Amino acid sequence: MASTIQSSDLDFNNIKANLTAYFRQQSEFADYDFEASGLSNILDVLAYNTHMNGLIANFALNETFLNSSQLRSSVVSHAEMLGYSPRSKTTSKASVNLSLLITAGDRPNTISIPAFTRFNTSIDGSSYVFQTLENYVATDDGSGEYVFVNENNNQNLQIAEGVIRTKTFIVGDVSDQQIYVIPDKDIDTTTVLVNVYDTTTSTSYTTYSDLNKAIRIDESSYLYQIKEVPNGYFELIFGDGSVLGNAPSVGNKIVISYLATSANEANGADVFTAQNDVFVGGVDYPLITTTVSASNGGSANESIASIKQNASIAFASQQRMVTAEDYKAQILANYSSSIADAIAWGGQDNTPPIYGRTYVGLQFIDGVTDAQKQTIKDSIVTNLTNNLAIMSIDTVFSDPVNVYLELTTRFNFDPDQTNTTIRSAEFSVTNIIETYFNEELKKFNKVFRRSTLLSRIDNINQAILNSRMDVKIQLRIEPTFGALNNFILSYPVTLAAPNLNTPTVTSSRFTYLGQTAVIRNRLGTNILQIQSLAEEVIIDNIGEYTPSTGVVELTAFNPEAATNDIIKISAVPANESTIRPLRNYVIDIDSGLSFAKAQIDYQNTLNVLS
């Protein structure tokens, strides 16, 4: 019997039960009927009051720290204290070619279309507006065709989804302590343009730049900072005239323009039509639009989970790029709308070591084209590493390497413990495995732990009595068919040693000398052979594998064909329990070569050994 009141319990019924238990211990209430008394109502009030106070105290304490905060406003506030600005909505962008064809009359040498030229598109019945963000110019090619290019003479032009909106403020006296809030939750802060006019009627203006993009700040700087405020709107902040350079003066007019976007809803648009023709020499000509890449990159406000993760590593980097984690922090902070994950490592940790370099691996979100990937990489070098990194350290991008796992899962299943079928149980296990990979893996530095996955499988329901799993690790090659190929495959783990019973290294099927064949290591050795499906040796030595380094080498390999032009090379890891990826490796699952199989196991059946 409890001797004290457990008032810290947040559950109302438990609080009342603890209060009742306490009173029952007192001699005055030894035989008291609490359920049918007026004292029960008093205990209800006490329990309710304790319950509410406990909840309030718990919520308040949780919101005090970044990791435990649940409210977005609290998380954003904590991130701000760490110098991190959460990402707003980002607009979806597409790449197009724009041209005009003029075959009659006098043709001008050049034609320009202004910024904010609009294009219509639709996705699943919903209409969206895209527009250019800068002026584009086209030159007559001599036959009347005008192809528009940007300032870098590139024909692939970017159009962005959204509606241009403006907000105007008049700067008051310093004592007014003015606050410049943009009451729009759909703003893409990366598209904000801030112009400050001398007076309300002035036509000349000064353009202010985003503080986060500033390389150096002095008395001639014109900078602003934009941040999310508790109600979800965004506040514009200027310096005091000294700390962040120049500040708007009394009587100035501040005009803010930006794109209000539909975020990820506009991703996937690939047919665009110009809203208006181009007027040339008194004649309207249709603007010909050819899509280079469908729209992508649109995203909602940065999630609470992402803010919690990125704020801490951004704070550690302190706006400089010295350590590998600094590179990751700055890239994710500035390009998270296009990059899902990033990793970096020094040249001394590379294989082989190459000093004077920092290697960066980027995992882009779905839908980003190769051209856009290259543009983002160039931007990272130009805007980040060239300005924030240590001199004489080169940035080298290394694409992610997908390493696939082949999982053979077997589990004992007792049908008497559930009303589901054995096939349903196998489907549930497969679904749990897929969910585990989607939630816990498929990113850099994510470790596969077999025991963790098996625990999830065992906990599906009581009918699954126990489970076990065999693991293979797989890399893929794309050979040039009809030619001699040399491959060096580096697995991120050590491989199992050869044994006399089963091969350690195997491959998917391919055509070799007119036969369907596979690669296997000769039993008991690390020599790789090409064998027919009947296990007849076609080529006795096509390479070897080194268990201690996880390297598989193929020499003078000349296949003729393969399914999807890919050959999968699978190996048994030395430690199947833990697969820890190196550097830019990303763990995924080969669902086609993974399966779950149930074995009936009735617990109420007794086995008798003879």
N, C-alpha and C positions, 0 to 999 in steps of 0.2 A: 504494500500500500504506500502511495506517495506521501511524503511528509511535507512537501513544499508545493506551491502552485506553479505549474509549468506554463507561465503566461506568455512565453516567447513563441508558442505554437500559433501559427497564423490561421489554422482551421477553426471556424466558429464552434462547431460541435465538440472538438477536442478541448478547446478553451473552457467551455461550459462544463464538460465532464471533469476536467482537472479542478475547477472551482468546487464542484459538487463533492469530489473525492476529498478535497481538503476539509470541507465543513463536516463531512461524515466522521472524520477522525476526532472532531471535538466532542467532548462528553455532552455538551448542551444539545447536540443534534444526533445523538447515537441512534435513536429510533424514529428520526424525523422522516416524513414522506415528502421528499423534495418535489416529486412530479405533480402533486395535487395541492400545492401551497402557493401563497403569495410570494414567498422567497424565490420561487422558480422564475417569476417575472423579473425580479431584481437581478438574478444571475444572468438572465438573457441580456439585460442592459449592460451589465459588466462585461460579459463575453463579447457583445457587439462592439463596445467601446475599445476593448483590448484588441479585438480583431482589426478594427479600422486603424488604430494607432500603430499596430504592428505592420500592416500593409503600407501605410504612409512612410514609416521609418525605413522599411525595406526598399520601397521605390526610391525614396530620396537618397539612400546610401548607394543604390545601384547606379543612379544617374550621376553620381559624383565622380565616377571613374570611366575612362574610355572603354575598357574591355567589357564592363558590365552594363553600360548604358543601353537602354532599349529605345528611347525616344530619339528621333532623327535630330531634333534641335539640340539635344545634349551631345550627341556624337559629333555634330558639326562644330559645336562650341569647343569641345575638347580638341578636335583636330586643328582648329584655328589657333589654339594656345601652342600647338606644336609647329605652327607655321605652315600648315597644309590646307589648301583650298580644295574642297570636294568638287568633283566635276559636275557641271550642269548637264541638262539635256544636250545631245549633240545631233546636228543635222545629218541626214543621209545625203551622200554625194554620189554622183554618177559621172562617168567620163564619156564625152561625145565629140564627134567631128561636126563642125558647122560650115556650111558653104552656101554660096549663091551662084546662080547661072544667069548671066545677062548676055544675050546674043544680038540684041537690036539696039540701035541708037548710039549716041556717044557714051562711052563707058569711062568712068573715073579710074584713075590709076589705083586708088585705094578706097576701101569702104570700111567703116567701123560700126560696131554695134556696142551700145553702152552697157555698163554694169546694170544688173537687175532686169535684163531681158528675160521674159518669162516663158516657161514651157509647161504644158499640161501633160499629165499622165494619170493612170489609174491602176489600182491594185485591188483585186477582188471586189470590184464595184465601187471602191472609194477613190475619190479624186484628190490629187495633190498637185501643188505648184512648185516647180523647180525654177531657179534663176541663176544667171551668171553673177559672179561677185566682183568682176573687173571688166574693163573695156577690152575688146578683142578687135584686131585689125586684119583685113584680108587684102591681098594684092592681086591685080588682074594677071592671070598667067599667059595672056596673049590671045586666048580663045574665049574669053568671057567668063571663065570660071574663077570664083573667088573662094579661097579656103582660108578660114579665120585661124589665127595663131595667137598665142599669148606672148608675153614679153620675152620669153625664152625661145621663141620661134617654134614652139611645140604645137602640133595640130590637135593633140588630145586635150580637150578643154574640160574644165570641171564646172558642173552646175550643182547647186545645193537646194535642198527642199526647205521650204519655209516661206513665211510672209514677213516682209520688211516692216518693222515698226519703229517709231521714234518716241522719245520722251524728252521734254524740254524743262530745264530748271533755270531760274534766275538767282544768281548768287547774292545773298543778303549780307548784312553786317556780320562781322566775326562773332559778336555777342549773341547772335541768333542761334548759333550752334546748329546750323542746318544739316539735315540728313537727306541724302539723295537715294531714295529707294525706287527701284523699277518694279512696279506691281505686276509682274508677269512671270509665272512659273514655267512657261514654255520657252524661255530665252536660252539661246546657245551662247554662252559667254565668250566663246572663241571667235564669234562674229561681231562682237561689240566694237563700235567705232565711236570715239568720243572727240567731238570738236567743240572748242571753247571760243566764242565770239566776244569781241571787246564790249559791244553793246547789244541791245535787243534789235537794233536795225542794221548793225554792221554786216558786211558781206565777207570780210576777211576773218579767218579763224586760225587757231592753233590746234593741231591734232595731238592728243595725249596718247601715250602708249601704255600697254599693260605692264605692270610692275614685274610680273613673273617672267617676262621676256627680256627684261633689262639686263644688260651685261655690266654696265657701270653707271653709277649715279653721281651727278654733280649738280652745281647750281644752275646749269643750263638744261637739266632734264625736265621733261614734262610727262609725268607718270600718274596713273590711277591704279587703284586696286578694287577688285570687285569680289564680293563674298556673299554667301548665302546667309540669310537671317532667319530667326526662329519660325516665322510664318511661311517659309518656303520661297519668299521673294528674294531679290538680290539688291544689295546696297553698294553704291559707288563711293569710294573713299579717295580723297586727295590728301597730299601732304600739307604741312603747315607753312610751306614756303621755304623751308630750309632742309628738313629731314629727307623729303622725297623730291627735292628740286622745287621748281615753280609750282604755284597753286593758283587756281582761279581767284580773281579779285572781285571786290564788291561791284555789282552792276554787270558783270559778265553774264553771258547767256551760254548755258551748257546744253548741247544737243547730242543726245545719245541715240544711235541707230543700231539695230540688231535684227537677227533672224529669229522669229518665233516658229518653232519646229514641231513636227509630229513625231520626232525621234525615230525609234525603230519601226514604227508603223509604215514608213515610206520605203523601207528596205526592199529591194527586189524589183523595182520599177525598171523596165528596159525599153519602153516605147515612149518617145517624147515628141510632142508637137508644139512648135512655136505659137504663142498666143497671137502675135502680130507679124505681118509681113515687114520687109525692110523697104523703106521709101528711098528710091534712087532716081534722080532726074525726073521727078513727077510721076513715077510709076512704082507700084507696089510689087515686090518680088518675094516669093515664098522662101523662107529660111529652111534649107535642107538639113535635117538632123539625122545623123547616123550614130547609133549607140556603140561605143567601144566597150564599156563595161556597165553592168546593171548597178543601180544605186545600192550602196551599203554603207556601213559605218554609223548609221543612226542608232542612238542608244538613249535610254532613260537616264535620269539623275543617277549619279554614282550610288550604289547600294550601301547600306549601313555596314555590311560585312566588309566590303571593299575599302570603305573609309577607315575602318578600324585597322585593317592590314596595312594600307599604304601610308597612313598618317605617321605611324611609328617609324617605318623605314625611311620615310622622307625626312623626318626630324633627325634621324641619325646621319643622313647624308649632308645636312646643313648647306644645301645649295652648292655642293662641290662634288667632284667625281674623282675620288682617290682610290677607294676600295671597290671590290667587285659589287658589293651590296649598294654602293652609291650609284653605280651605273643602273642597276635594277630599279632603285628608288626613283631616280630622275626620269627614266624612260616611262615607267608606269604612271608617274604623276602627270606627265605631259602628253602621253599618247595612249591613255587607257581606253579611249573610244575605239581604237583600231587594234590594239594589242591586248590579247587576253592574258599573257604571261611573258615574263622575261627572265633571263639568267645571264650572268657574266662570270668570267674567270680569267685570272691572269695568265700571261704566256708561260710563266713558270709551272703552271699546273696543267698545261696542255700536253698532249701526246702527239708528236714529240715536243719537248719544251722549246718555245720560241720567245725570247725575251724582247721587251720593248713593245709588247702588244697586249691589248685587252680584247678578249673574245666575247662576243655578245650573241646570245640565241634569243630569237623572238618567235612567239607563238601568236599568230594573228587570228582575229575572229573570223568566222565563216563569211565568205563572200568577198573578201579583199583580193583583188586581182594581183598578178605578178607585177604589173606596172605600178600599181599603188603601193605594193610592198617596197619596191625599189625607191619610190618617192619618199616614203616614210623613213627608210634607212638613210637616205641622203639628208633628210631634214634632221635626223638625230645627230649626224656628224656635224652638219653646219651650225645648228642651233644649240646643241648641248656639248658634245665632246670637244669640239674645237675651242669652246669658250670656257668650259668648266673643268675639263680634264687636265691632267699633268702634261706639260709639254714633252714632246718626243715619244709619247705613248700613242701608238696607232690603234684605232678601233677596227676590228675585223669581225664581220658578221658570219656566224656559223648557223646554218639552217638546222631546225630540230631533226633529230633522228628518231623515228618511231621504232620502238622495240616491242614486239607483240608477244603475248603469253598465250600458250595453248594449255588449257586446263581440262583435265579429265577428272571429273568429280563423281564419286560413288558414295551412296549413303544408304543406311539401313532404315527401312520404312515399315511401320506397323499399321496396317489398315484399320485395326480395331480401335486405334486411338483417335481416329478422325473420320469424318464423312466425305473427305476428298479422295479422288482417285489417285492412282500411282502416277498417271500422266500429268495430272494437275500438280502433284508434288514436284515432279521433275521440272515443270514449267516454272513453279515458284522458285526453285533453286536457281534456275537459269536467270530469272529476273533479278534475284538478289545479287548474283554475280555481276550482271550488267550494271545494276545500280551502284554497286561498290566501285566499279571502275569509273563510272561517270562522276561520282561524288568525291572519291578519294585519290584518283589517279588522273591520267591524261594531262598532267602538267609537269613542269620541271620540278626536280627534287622531291617527287612523291614516291614513297617506298611501298612496294607490295609486301604485305605480311600475310602469309598463308593462314596462320592461326586466327588472325582477326577475321578473315573472310569465313573460315570454317565455323567460328563462333556465331556469326550472323546466320549461317545456314542452319546450325543446330537449334537456333532460337526461332525459326520460322513457326513451328508448332511442335507439340509434344510427340507427334507421330514420327518425327525424324529423330532416330535414336542416337545416331553418331554418323560422322562423315569423314572422308579422307580425300586427298587430292594429289594428283601427279601433275607436275609443272614442267613445261618445256618453254624455252625462250627462242624467239624467232627474229631473224633479220631477212630482208628481201633484196634481191638483185634484179636488175633489168638488163639482161645481156643483149649484145648486138648479135642477132642470129645470122648464122653463116659466116662468122668471123671468130678468130681466137680471142678469148676474153681472159683477163687476169683480174681477180678480185681478192681484196683483203678485208674481211669482215671482223670488226672489233666489237665483241659483246661486252656489255658493261659489268660482267661478273666472270668469275672463274668457272670453268666447265668441268663436268664429271670426267674422271679418268676412264680410259677404255676398259671394257670388260669382255668376257668370253661369251656372254649370253645374249645381250641385246646391243644394237648400235647406239652410240651416244649422239652422233650427228646424222641427221637424215634431211631429205629435201622433198618438196612437192614434185609432181610428175612433170616431165618434159620429153620432147622428142629428140632422140640422138641416134644418128645413123639409121633412121627409119624406124626405130623401135621406141616404145614408151619406156622410159627409164627414170631412175632416181639416183641420188647421191647418198652413199652410206659409208661410214668408216669401217674398215676391215676389222672384224671382231678381234678384240685383244690388242689392237694397235691404233695409232692416231692417223694412219694413212687413209685417205679418202678414195673411194672407188665409184665408178658408174656401173650400176647393176640394172638388169632387166627386172620386170615385176616378178619373174620366176626366180629372182636372186642369182641369176647367172651374171658373171663378171664380164662387162663390156670393155671397160678401161680399168686397168689394175691400179693406176696411180694418177689421180687428177689433182692432188694437193694433200694438205694435212691440216690438222688442228692442234693447237697448243693449249692444253687444259689450264695451265697456270696463268696465262695472259688472256685467255678468252678469245684468241685470234683464230679465225678459220681462213685458210688461203686456198684459192682455186687457181690453177695454172693451165693455160692453153685450153680453156674450156670452150667448146664449140657446139652449143646446142642448136637445134634447127627450129624449134617452136616451143611455146609454153602457153598455158592458159592465162589470158590477159597480159601476155608478154612479161610475166613476173614469175620468178622462181623463189620459193620460200625455203630458207635454210634454217632448220630447227636443231636445237641442241639441248641436252639435259644439263642444267646448272649444277655445280657442285653442292650448292645449298639451295634446295627448293623452297625452303621456308621463308627466305628473305631475298627479294630482288631489289637492290638499291641502285638506281640509275646514276650514271656519271654525267657531269657537264650538261650537254644539250640533248641527252636522251630523254624520251617521253614514253612512259609505259602505257600500252594499250592492250586490248584483248583481240585475238583472232576468233571471232564468234563462230566462223565456219569450221574451225578445227577444235572447238571446245564443246564439251557436252556434259550433261549430268545424267547419271543412271542410278535408278533405285533398285535396292535388293529387298525383297519381302522378308520381314523378320517379325514373326508373331511372338510377343512376349509371354503369352499364356500357354505356349507349346513347350513341353519338356523334351529335351534331347536325351536319349539314352545311349551311352557308349557301350558297345558289346566287347 
